[in-house]
């Protein structure tokens, strides 16, 4: 008996030793000409976290023409994403496809194995389809269902009090199960995974210690701009995005200054009495988001963690100094602060911040005027198909389809025009820095 048990253990050990687990994807290597597709439901259709991720890449890599395609449709489950895959994902030849699905798949009730099995099957097929077109899938766990909000203002689509009660008590935990499955599936397949539910729950719980009614999900399901800023941060952070905008270090030895930067070009270095002047051409701009996303950006410390713009000046005489960039005063700092490090990425007075803000606002306009209408077109397609027009009224369906394709083509052309404008606006410019003793 003991020998038989040992034999079984040896076979098991051999099998485990022979298993080849693929290394998971832990970064997005987006180069010039690459495309990233955001596939999802209404949370992606909101064109917010996608917009903020785009802002990051537009400002961090201004010389890479990276393409983005939002493929979110309100109300979608994994099945619906499969239904439109050939028209809404594959033609864009993506390098990566992020998948944010599950919120609707669980149908806002206690865990149901049959319902989950459908999600599991369709998500597995979706991952297979993405692999077939040569792209890499990045699974994203469903975001938080805010049960505290739901207990006061249940989502309007919940039909009765029993469903409201089930969703309020259990649905956040159900989504955690879906997210855990997505994580394990992604890692076992050697794909990427981003946890959304955990960070949104964590930030909400932390803020509720001081503000019990705090939420970034005002209808319990759809994160607002702040919640979506958290989501954008988590996608970038968990995919190990580049953290630095630039770093400049100036050191005085005697009456001479040495100014260096590991990213960007330094020129025209001059000593100015007790101060210093130089010109700096950075390789990128800071990651700046529109005002409505400010709280989420600050909660995650996104500027410090993913947009660090550092300036160090050593060798100054004790005292306070005024820093100007292109003639604009951006702040007063002591010699000790400057000698340790100051961070400029969130300083709205700097010209580079203002330039990055203009990029973000232009991209916001692009998303509101072009991308959301484009997603609405795809949403209308689902409505048409659900009424089985193609089957029951071919002529009417053909008329609708022609209008649909014409409008989609027009919007894609307008999208490209906006991108041309963004890539003109996002080019870093040489900035003249001057430090002088502050006047009282």
C-alpha positions as CSV (number, residue, x, y, z in Angstrom):
1,X,0.0,0.0,0.0
2,X,2.8,2.4,0.9
3,X,4.7,1.5,-2.3
4,X,1.5,2.2,-4.3
5,X,1.1,5.6,-2.6
6,X,4.7,6.5,-3.3
7,X,4.3,5.5,-6.9
8,X,1.3,7.8,-7.2
9,X,3.1,10.7,-5.5
10,X,6.1,10.2,-7.8
11,X,3.8,10.3,-10.9
12,X,2.1,13.4,-9.6
13,X,5.5,15.1,-8.9
14,X,6.7,14.2,-12.3
15,X,3.6,15.7,-13.9
16,X,3.9,18.9,-11.9
17,X,7.6,19.1,-12.7
18,X,6.9,18.7,-16.4
19,X,4.2,21.4,-16.4
20,X,5.2,24.5,-18.4
21,X,3.5,27.5,-17.0
22,X,3.7,30.5,-19.3
23,X,5.1,33.8,-18.0
24,X,2.2,36.3,-17.6
25,X,2.2,39.6,-19.4
26,X,3.1,42.4,-17.0
27,X,3.6,45.4,-19.3
28,X,2.2,46.9,-22.4
29,X,4.9,47.3,-25.0
30,X,3.3,49.8,-27.3
31,X,5.5,51.0,-30.1
32,X,5.0,53.3,-33.1
33,X,2.1,52.0,-35.2
34,X,0.8,49.6,-32.5
35,X,-2.9,49.6,-31.6
36,X,-4.6,49.0,-28.2
37,X,-8.3,48.1,-28.2
38,X,-10.4,48.6,-25.1
39,X,-13.2,45.9,-25.2
40,X,-16.0,46.2,-22.7
41,X,-19.5,47.2,-21.7
42,X,-21.0,50.5,-20.6
43,X,-18.1,51.3,-18.2
44,X,-15.9,51.3,-21.3
45,X,-18.6,53.0,-23.3
46,X,-18.3,55.9,-20.9
47,X,-15.0,56.8,-22.7
48,X,-13.3,57.9,-19.4
49,X,-10.7,55.4,-18.2
50,X,-9.9,54.8,-21.8
51,X,-9.5,58.5,-22.4
52,X,-7.2,58.9,-19.4
53,X,-5.0,56.0,-20.5
54,X,-4.8,57.6,-23.9
55,X,-3.8,60.9,-22.2
56,X,-0.9,59.0,-20.5
57,X,0.4,57.6,-23.8
58,X,-0.1,60.8,-25.7
59,X,2.0,62.8,-23.3
60,X,4.6,60.1,-22.3
61,X,5.4,59.0,-25.8
62,X,4.8,62.0,-28.1
63,X,6.9,60.5,-30.9
64,X,5.2,57.2,-31.0
65,X,2.0,57.1,-33.1
66,X,0.1,54.7,-30.9
67,X,-3.5,54.0,-32.0
68,X,-6.4,53.4,-29.6
69,X,-9.8,52.0,-30.3
70,X,-12.7,52.0,-27.8
71,X,-14.8,48.9,-28.3
72,X,-17.3,49.3,-25.4
73,X,-21.0,48.9,-25.7
74,X,-23.5,49.6,-23.0
75,X,-25.2,46.5,-21.6
76,X,-22.8,44.1,-23.1
77,X,-21.9,40.7,-21.8
78,X,-19.1,38.5,-23.1
79,X,-21.5,37.0,-25.7
80,X,-22.2,40.4,-27.2
81,X,-18.5,41.2,-27.5
82,X,-18.0,38.0,-29.4
83,X,-21.0,38.9,-31.7
84,X,-19.3,42.1,-32.8
85,X,-15.7,41.0,-32.6
86,X,-15.2,40.6,-36.4
87,X,-16.3,44.2,-37.0
88,X,-15.3,46.1,-33.9
89,X,-12.0,44.5,-32.8
90,X,-10.3,42.4,-35.5
91,X,-10.2,45.0,-38.3
92,X,-8.0,47.3,-36.1
93,X,-5.2,44.6,-35.9
94,X,-4.5,45.3,-32.2
95,X,-1.3,44.3,-30.4
96,X,-3.3,44.2,-27.1
97,X,-6.9,43.9,-26.3
98,X,-8.0,44.8,-22.7
99,X,-11.3,43.0,-21.7
100,X,-13.5,44.7,-19.1
101,X,-16.6,42.5,-18.9
102,X,-18.5,40.8,-16.1
103,X,-20.7,43.5,-14.5
104,X,-23.6,42.5,-16.7
105,X,-22.7,38.9,-17.1
106,X,-23.5,38.1,-13.4
107,X,-27.0,39.6,-13.9
108,X,-27.1,41.4,-10.6
109,X,-28.0,38.5,-8.4
110,X,-26.5,36.0,-6.0
111,X,-23.9,33.7,-7.5
112,X,-25.5,31.3,-10.0
113,X,-23.3,28.6,-11.4
114,X,-25.2,28.2,-14.7
115,X,-24.9,32.0,-15.4
116,X,-21.2,31.9,-14.5
117,X,-20.6,28.9,-16.8
118,X,-21.9,31.0,-19.7
119,X,-19.5,33.8,-18.8
120,X,-16.7,31.4,-18.5
121,X,-17.3,29.8,-21.9
122,X,-17.7,33.1,-23.7
123,X,-14.7,34.7,-22.1
124,X,-12.6,31.6,-22.9
125,X,-13.8,31.9,-26.5
126,X,-13.1,35.6,-26.5
127,X,-9.5,35.0,-25.4
128,X,-9.1,32.4,-28.1
129,X,-10.4,34.8,-30.8
130,X,-8.0,37.5,-29.6
131,X,-5.1,35.0,-29.9
132,X,-6.2,34.0,-33.4
133,X,-5.8,37.5,-34.7
134,X,-2.3,37.7,-33.2
135,X,-3.1,40.0,-30.3
136,X,-2.5,39.6,-26.5
137,X,-5.5,39.8,-24.2
138,X,-5.3,41.7,-20.9
139,X,-8.1,40.5,-18.7
140,X,-9.5,43.2,-16.3
141,X,-11.5,42.1,-13.3
142,X,-15.0,43.7,-13.1
143,X,-15.1,47.0,-11.1
144,X,-16.8,47.4,-7.8
145,X,-20.5,47.2,-7.3
146,X,-21.1,49.9,-4.6
147,X,-23.6,48.2,-2.3
148,X,-23.7,51.2,0.0
149,X,-25.0,53.3,-2.8
150,X,-27.3,50.6,-4.0
151,X,-28.9,50.3,-0.6
152,X,-30.1,53.9,-0.9
153,X,-30.6,54.2,-4.7
154,X,-30.8,50.8,-6.4
155,X,-30.0,50.7,-10.1
156,X,-33.1,51.4,-12.1
157,X,-32.9,48.2,-14.1
158,X,-33.4,45.9,-11.1
159,X,-37.0,44.7,-11.4
160,X,-38.2,44.0,-7.9
161,X,-37.3,44.2,-4.2
162,X,-35.9,40.7,-4.0
163,X,-33.4,41.4,-6.8
164,X,-32.5,44.7,-5.2
165,X,-31.8,42.9,-1.9
166,X,-29.7,40.2,-3.6
167,X,-27.7,42.6,-5.6
168,X,-27.1,44.9,-2.6
169,X,-26.0,42.1,-0.3
170,X,-24.0,39.8,-2.6
171,X,-23.2,41.3,-6.0
172,X,-19.9,42.9,-5.0
173,X,-18.7,39.5,-3.8
174,X,-20.1,37.8,-6.9
175,X,-17.9,40.2,-9.0
176,X,-14.9,39.3,-6.9
177,X,-15.5,35.6,-7.8
178,X,-15.7,36.6,-11.5
179,X,-12.5,38.6,-11.2
180,X,-10.7,35.8,-9.5
181,X,-11.6,33.5,-12.3
182,X,-10.4,36.0,-14.8
183,X,-7.1,36.5,-13.0
184,X,-6.4,32.8,-12.7
185,X,-7.4,32.2,-16.4
186,X,-5.2,35.0,-17.6
187,X,-2.2,34.0,-15.6
188,X,-2.5,30.3,-16.6
189,X,-2.7,31.3,-20.2
190,X,0.3,33.7,-20.0
191,X,-1.9,36.8,-20.5
192,X,-2.2,40.0,-18.5
193,X,-4.5,40.7,-15.6
194,X,-5.6,44.0,-13.9
195,X,-7.6,44.0,-10.7
196,X,-10.2,46.8,-10.7
197,X,-12.5,45.7,-7.9
198,X,-9.9,45.7,-5.2
199,X,-8.5,49.2,-5.6
200,X,-12.0,50.8,-6.0
201,X,-13.2,49.0,-2.8
202,X,-10.0,50.0,-0.9
203,X,-10.1,53.7,-1.8
204,X,-13.9,53.8,-1.0
205,X,-13.4,52.2,2.3
206,X,-10.5,54.5,3.2
207,X,-12.4,57.7,2.3
208,X,-15.5,56.5,4.2
209,X,-13.6,56.6,7.5
210,X,-13.9,60.4,7.3
211,X,-16.9,60.8,4.8
212,X,-19.4,57.9,5.2
213,X,-21.3,58.7,2.1
214,X,-18.2,58.9,-0.1
215,X,-18.4,57.2,-3.5
216,X,-16.9,57.3,-6.9
217,X,-19.7,55.1,-8.3
218,X,-22.8,57.3,-7.9
219,X,-25.3,54.8,-9.4
220,X,-23.6,51.7,-7.8
221,X,-22.4,50.4,-11.2
222,X,-20.8,53.1,-13.4
223,X,-17.7,54.9,-11.9
224,X,-17.6,58.7,-12.3
225,X,-14.6,60.5,-13.6
226,X,-12.8,60.1,-10.3
227,X,-13.5,56.4,-10.2
228,X,-12.4,56.0,-13.8
229,X,-9.2,57.9,-13.1
230,X,-8.5,55.3,-10.4
231,X,-9.2,52.6,-13.0
232,X,-6.8,54.2,-15.5
233,X,-4.1,54.5,-12.9
234,X,-4.5,50.8,-12.0
235,X,-4.3,49.7,-15.6
236,X,-1.1,51.6,-16.0
237,X,0.3,50.8,-12.6
238,X,-0.4,47.1,-12.7
239,X,1.0,46.9,-16.2
240,X,4.2,48.6,-14.9
241,X,4.0,51.7,-17.1
242,X,7.0,54.1,-17.3
243,X,7.0,56.2,-14.2
244,X,9.2,59.2,-15.1
245,X,8.6,62.3,-17.2
246,X,12.1,63.6,-16.6
247,X,14.8,64.3,-14.0
248,X,17.2,67.3,-14.0
249,X,20.0,67.6,-11.5
250,X,22.1,70.7,-11.3
251,X,25.3,70.8,-9.1
252,X,27.5,73.8,-8.4
253,X,31.2,73.3,-7.8
254,X,32.9,76.7,-7.1
255,X,31.4,79.1,-9.6
256,X,30.6,76.5,-12.2
257,X,27.3,74.6,-12.7
258,X,26.9,71.1,-14.1
259,X,23.4,70.3,-15.2
260,X,22.5,66.8,-16.4
261,X,19.4,64.8,-17.3
262,X,18.9,61.2,-18.0
263,X,16.0,62.0,-20.3
264,X,16.0,65.0,-22.4
265,X,18.5,67.6,-23.6
266,X,20.2,70.4,-21.5
267,X,21.6,73.5,-23.1
268,X,22.6,77.1,-22.5
269,X,23.7,76.6,-18.9
270,X,24.6,79.9,-17.2
271,X,25.4,81.1,-13.7
272,X,23.3,84.1,-12.8
273,X,24.8,85.6,-9.6
274,X,23.6,83.3,-6.9
275,X,21.2,81.6,-9.2
276,X,21.2,79.5,-12.4
277,X,19.6,79.4,-15.8
278,X,19.4,76.6,-18.4
279,X,17.2,75.3,-21.2
280,X,15.7,71.9,-21.0
281,X,14.0,69.9,-23.8
282,X,12.2,67.0,-22.2
283,X,11.3,63.8,-24.0
284,X,7.7,63.9,-22.7
285,X,5.0,65.9,-20.9
286,X,3.5,65.2,-17.5
287,X,0.4,63.1,-17.4
288,X,-2.4,65.6,-16.7
289,X,-6.2,64.8,-16.5
290,X,-9.2,67.1,-16.8
291,X,-10.4,68.8,-13.6
292,X,-13.3,66.4,-13.1
293,X,-10.9,63.5,-12.5
294,X,-8.8,65.4,-9.9
295,X,-9.9,63.5,-6.8
296,X,-9.2,60.1,-8.3
297,X,-5.9,61.3,-9.6
298,X,-4.9,62.5,-6.2
299,X,-6.2,59.5,-4.3
300,X,-3.9,57.2,-6.3
301,X,-0.9,59.6,-6.1
302,X,-0.8,59.2,-9.8
303,X,1.4,62.2,-10.4
304,X,4.1,61.1,-8.1
305,X,3.9,57.4,-9.0
306,X,3.5,57.6,-12.8
307,X,4.4,61.1,-13.9
308,X,7.4,62.1,-11.8
309,X,9.0,65.3,-13.0
310,X,12.0,65.9,-10.7
311,X,14.3,68.9,-10.3
312,X,17.3,68.8,-7.9
313,X,19.7,71.8,-7.5
314,X,22.6,71.4,-5.2
315,X,25.3,73.9,-4.0
316,X,23.0,76.9,-3.4
317,X,23.7,79.3,-0.6
318,X,21.1,79.1,2.2
319,X,17.9,81.0,1.5
320,X,14.8,81.0,-0.6
321,X,14.7,80.9,-4.4
322,X,12.2,81.7,-7.1
323,X,11.9,79.3,-10.0
324,X,10.6,80.6,-13.3
325,X,10.0,78.5,-16.5
326,X,9.7,80.5,-19.7
327,X,9.3,83.6,-17.7
328,X,6.5,82.3,-15.5
329,X,7.0,82.1,-11.8
330,X,6.1,78.6,-10.7
331,X,7.1,78.7,-7.1
332,X,9.4,79.7,-4.2
333,X,11.6,77.0,-2.6
334,X,14.3,76.9,0.0
335,X,17.8,75.7,-0.8
336,X,17.1,72.6,1.3
337,X,14.0,71.7,-0.7
338,X,15.8,72.2,-4.0
339,X,18.8,70.3,-2.8
340,X,16.6,67.3,-1.8
341,X,14.1,67.3,-4.7
342,X,11.1,69.2,-5.9
343,X,8.4,67.6,-8.1
344,X,6.8,69.7,-10.8
345,X,4.4,67.3,-12.5
346,X,1.3,68.6,-10.7
347,X,2.3,72.3,-10.7
348,X,-0.4,73.9,-12.9
349,X,1.8,77.0,-13.3
350,X,4.4,75.3,-15.4
351,X,4.2,75.7,-19.2
352,X,4.6,71.9,-19.7
353,X,1.6,71.2,-17.4
354,X,-0.5,73.7,-19.3
355,X,0.5,72.1,-22.6
356,X,-0.3,68.6,-21.3
357,X,-3.7,69.9,-20.1
358,X,-4.5,71.2,-23.6
359,X,-3.7,67.7,-24.9
360,X,-6.0,66.2,-22.3
361,X,-8.8,68.7,-23.2
362,X,-8.4,68.1,-26.9
363,X,-8.6,64.3,-26.3
364,X,-11.7,64.9,-24.1
365,X,-13.3,66.7,-27.0
366,X,-12.3,63.9,-29.3
367,X,-13.9,61.3,-27.0
368,X,-17.1,63.3,-26.5
369,X,-17.7,64.4,-30.1
370,X,-16.4,61.3,-31.9
371,X,-15.7,58.2,-29.8
372,X,-19.0,58.2,-27.7
373,X,-21.1,58.7,-30.9
374,X,-19.1,55.9,-32.5
375,X,-19.9,53.6,-29.5
376,X,-23.5,54.7,-29.7
377,X,-23.6,53.5,-33.3
378,X,-22.4,50.1,-32.2
379,X,-25.0,50.1,-29.4
380,X,-27.7,50.7,-32.0
381,X,-26.5,47.7,-34.0
382,X,-27.1,45.5,-31.0
383,X,-30.6,47.0,-30.7
384,X,-31.3,46.3,-34.4
385,X,-30.1,42.8,-34.1
386,X,-32.1,42.1,-31.0
387,X,-35.3,43.0,-32.9
388,X,-34.2,40.5,-35.6
389,X,-34.6,43.0,-38.4
390,X,-32.2,41.2,-40.5
391,X,-34.4,38.1,-40.4
392,X,-37.8,39.7,-40.5
393,X,-37.4,42.8,-42.6
394,X,-34.3,42.4,-44.8
395,X,-35.0,45.6,-46.8
396,X,-35.2,47.7,-43.7
397,X,-32.2,46.1,-42.2
398,X,-30.2,46.8,-45.4
399,X,-31.2,50.4,-45.2
400,X,-30.1,50.6,-41.5
401,X,-26.9,48.8,-42.2
402,X,-25.9,51.2,-45.0
403,X,-26.5,54.2,-42.7
404,X,-24.6,52.5,-39.9
405,X,-21.5,51.8,-42.0
406,X,-21.5,55.3,-43.5
407,X,-21.7,56.9,-40.1
408,X,-19.0,54.6,-38.6
409,X,-16.7,55.4,-41.5
410,X,-17.3,59.1,-41.1
411,X,-16.6,59.0,-37.4
412,X,-13.4,56.9,-37.8
413,X,-12.1,59.6,-40.3
414,X,-12.9,62.3,-37.8
415,X,-11.2,60.3,-35.1
416,X,-8.0,60.2,-37.3
417,X,-8.2,64.0,-37.8
418,X,-8.3,64.5,-34.0
419,X,-5.3,62.3,-33.6
420,X,-3.4,64.3,-36.1
421,X,-4.1,67.4,-34.0
422,X,-3.2,65.7,-30.8
423,X,0.2,64.7,-32.2
424,X,0.9,68.2,-33.2
425,X,0.0,69.6,-29.8
426,X,1.8,67.0,-27.7
427,X,5.3,67.7,-28.9
428,X,7.6,68.9,-26.0
429,X,9.2,72.3,-26.5
430,X,12.5,73.7,-25.1
431,X,11.8,75.3,-21.7
432,X,14.0,78.0,-20.2
433,X,14.5,77.5,-16.5
434,X,15.8,80.3,-14.3
435,X,16.4,80.2,-10.5
436,X,17.2,83.4,-8.6
437,X,17.1,84.5,-5.0
438,X,13.6,85.3,-3.9
439,X,12.8,88.9,-3.2
440,X,10.9,89.5,0.0
